[in-house]
């Protein structure tokens, strides 16, 4: 630009702005911010009394919540006790004496009021209740005394289990096992598509049933009918008449492989579950599907039933366990404590409890609302099967061939066993797919990946002296979930 009106010329050149990268601009902004707030670096904000009170209240409730009421009751009880003692001691003074001269300290007043309180049964009960509280009087102050930490209960003694019979006959993985209600025989199903019936006493083969066109995954023998129920990966559920040894009913409805089934103890109901993420409730006689229990988001791997409410329990690969109302066909409770797929269920035969098995933990629950009781920790494998007898022995079998025996009451493992692989089989086939106790609870039948069925029994020669309980009284570390 040139200006000549004032007798001189001015020439100005506008310099181009130098472009900078985003990195440089960001760091320049950081430097300006740093310079702006550098003077306030060591200046702390003013204390907020409201926030301090909230923090102290939260901390007191978190650490001393169960005994906070004792402190307030002690503060209110101390002035009241002093007034009562003063009133009681006033007539004991000399005639004409001032009533103020009869006032005594609170500690002496409590000692003086003890004979009077012993005569009154109501006050005696109150003093006994006060004595049971975890606090002690030191001078004029009442101090809280910590109670003793709970110790681990000593587990019940159980005899160890030993292998006494190996049965070979299947040509594929043995996936399921069921025992006759009269304890005469047991039934196995395998990947060779065969159902075999074995004599329980001798272990000899009695019968082979053919009909499924894929792996047999579930078996149940009816307690009230001469029927055997089977399910398979061919999406079919079949009812076999054991008097004529043939299929008499088919139950159609599953959209994919059927992985498990159970029979209702008192009603003519059949429950199946499978890879279509549903459990289906069937009328045993009419073959009608009463309910399709939908709610799981993945394969339903295990199902169990009982006569009391809730009458149905399912475990799924979506890591949840559901308790069902079979009358309404709806889920009552969903348990989300597991972090891995739930593949096994076991209901206690006499107690109102059940167990679920997953690779993360074996958990014990209480009916009817699914209250968590304890963990059976230590079986670090994929738990495929659980079995439970009336003696309180829980057995878990895993895909690496390991068997763990647990005490049901305390959750301690009293025996660890690795199943021997059949000669000629590779080590990777050491897996346990199904477990079942016989009706007496003294025989354990396992269905395994080396194509064998193994039977275990209790060691008759074992005593508490020869096989003592491996237990050390430590602090009880009970899990919350």
CORZIBEL-V296986 format. One record per pair of residues at least 24 apart in sequence whose C-alpha atoms are under 6 Angstrom apart, sorted by the first residue. I is the first residue (numbers start at 1). J is the second residue. If there is no record, write none. Layout:
BEGIN
i: [I	I]
j: [J	J]
END
This chain:
BEGIN
i: [82	85	150	151	151	151	152	152	152	152	155	160	160	161	161	161	162	162	163	164	165	165	166	166	167	167	168	170	172	173	173	174	174	174	175	175	176	176	176	178	178	181	183	189	190	190	191	217	218	218	231	232	233	233	251	259	260	262	264	265	273	274	275	291	301	302	302	315	316	317	317	343	344	344	344	346	346	357	358	359	376	384	385	385	387	387	389	397	398	399	399	400	400	401	401	401]
j: [106	109	476	474	475	476	473	474	475	476	410	458	459	457	458	459	456	457	456	456	454	455	453	454	452	453	452	451	451	449	451	447	448	451	217	433	217	218	434	219	220	223	439	216	215	216	215	259	260	261	258	258	257	258	287	301	302	304	305	307	300	300	299	329	343	343	344	342	342	341	342	384	384	385	386	386	387	383	383	383	411	433	434	435	435	436	441	432	432	431	432	430	431	430	431	432]
END
